[in-house]
Amino acid sequence: MNYFFKSIVLMAVLGGSAASAATTTTFHLGGNDGLSYGSLPSFFDLTQEGLTARFDARSIEGFTESADGIITGTTLHTDAHIGRYQGGAGVVNSSGDNSHTVDGSGWKDFIQISFSQAVTIEAISFGYYDYYDDFRLIFDEDDSGDIGLDDLTLGPIPIAFNNPYHGFDPDFQTDVFGVGAFGDKTCKWGYYYKKCSHDDSWKLKSVTVSFEPSVVPLPAAGLLLLTALGGLGLARRRRS
C-alpha cells in the first residue's frame, strides 16, 4: 500500500503540469521592406519562445498633452503603415509621407507593441537616430487595451544617452505599450554657433521582454506514467 501511495504522489507531481522559469527574448525589427505606403502593412506579428508580439503603426494628428503627461489631440490615425529596414522598424503614416522613420514631423508617429500575454519590458533599442532625437514611452492609462488618446506618456528621453534603454520598472507588467516620436525641432548652443535638429526621427531596432511561459499540461505523459506504475504495483503484489 505504501508503494502504491508513493507512486500516485509521483504521478501527480510529474504528470499533472509543468511550468518553466521566466524566459527572456528579444524581438529584432530589422528588414528590407519597400518605402511605398501602399506596399506596407499596418502591423506585423513576430513569435518567439511561444510569445507573440504585434507591432502596429499609428499616428496622432493635432498632438498635445496635459501637464501630467496625458495625450490629447484631434485624431488618432490607426491606418498608418509600418516597414522593417536596416536600422529597425519605421512608420509611413500616409501616401504623402516620404519618410520611413518614426518621426514627429506633422502627425506624431508611434509604434504600439502588444503581446499575447503579460510581460516585463527589459529594454528597447533604436537605429537611424542623431544626437538630438528623443523618444517617449506610452502606457495604457485608460485600460482600453490600445495605445492612443487619453493615455500616459513618459519622456522625452534622449536616445543618444539611452540606447539601449533599460529604465523600466522591473515589477511592472503589461501586455501593451507604445514608443513614440512626439518632439519638435530642438536647438542647442555650442561655443560659437547654434545647431538645430529636425523633428524627432528614428527607427525602433529591438524590444526585449521577459515573461513566464504558460503552464503546459502533460495528460499523455501522466497517463503513461499511471499505467506503468499500476503495472509495477500489480507485479509487486503477485510476487508477495
Buried (B, 14 or more C-beta within 10 A) or exposed (E): EEEBEEBEEEBEEEBEBEEEEEBEBBBBBBEEBEBEBEEBEEBBEBEEEBBEBBBBBBBBEEBEBEEEBBBEBEEBBBEBBBBBBEBBBBBBBEEEBEBBBBBBBBBBBBBBBBBBEEBBBBBBBBBBBEEBBBBBBBBBBEEEEBBBBBBBBBBBBBBEEBBBBEEBEEEEBBBBBBBBBBBEEBEEEEEEEEEEBBBBBBBBBBBBBBBBBEEEEBEEBBEEBBEEBBEEBEEEEEEE
